[in-house]
Amino acid sequence: MTYLLRGMRAQDRIEGLEPLDWEENDYAVVDETRFGRIYTQQIHGKMKWRWFLQTLPTPSPNNGVSDTLDEAKAALVKRYEDVKRGGDARHRRRSSRR
């Protein structure tokens, strides 16, 4: 599956929303619709890439922090695909041990 990384301003226009004052490094992650967001944030004095899964329902974990944009995209897509398949593999493993 191909996923698009699109600036949040552009995504707002496509969705018919009034664009907010998004930063340059703030992206919507899209397949047929927006399912996530990735942006930079200073954490402990260093710039990091934060990612959020924006689908419902979204079991934890639905966000994370990465050192690079590529790492953030990979983590977000991996989590999104896991949720699309029906949930959280880690939760299923824990439940099966009971």
Secondary structure, DSSP 8 states (H G I E B T S, - for coil): ---EEEEHHHHHHHTT-------TTEEEEESSSEEEEEEEEEETTEEEEEEEE--SS--S--EEEESSHHHHHHHHHHHHHHHHTTS-HHHHHHHHT-
